[in-house]
Amino acid sequence: MSKFFDLINHSDTPVLVDFHAVWCGPCKTMEPTIKEFATEKEGELKVLKVDVDKNPAVAQKYNIRGVPTLILFHKGNIVWQQSGVVPKHTLEDVFENYSTKQ
């Protein structure tokens, strides 16, 4: 997972991390939304998926209590975090609001 930490700490672009689990119904609901958002923001944003069952130490480090949980990082800092199903327009709003402040 050191590659994960390198990416969230040293990426020039924001990194959206999708903490999920394969057994999680809401995670499956979010998957197409996240893929579409990642495609639209290619070059402006990196998107990572982290399976909490395969990476419990990372989930614990960020106090992930439920899935899906989305966290937007920039240069190692958490700039936004939300659990549950998030509509695409919310992701767009969060990203645009963050981008205009940079």
Stockholm file with secondary structure:
# STOCKHOLM 1.0

chainA/1-102         MSKFFDLINHSDTPVLVDFHAVWCGPCKTMEPTIKEFATEKEGELKVLKVDVDKNPAVAQKYNIRGVPTLILFHKGNIVWQQSGVVPKHTLEDVFENYSTKQ
#=GR chainA/1-102 SS CHHHHHHHHHCSSCEEEEEECTTCHHHHHHHHHHHHHHHHTBTTBEEEEEETTTCHHHHHHTTCCSSSEEEEEETTEEEEEEESCCCHHHHHHHHHHHHHHC
#=GC SS_cons         CHHHHHHHHHCSSCEEEEEECTTCHHHHHHHHHHHHHHHHTBTTBEEEEEETTTCHHHHHHTTCCSSSEEEEEETTEEEEEEESCCCHHHHHHHHHHHHHHC
//
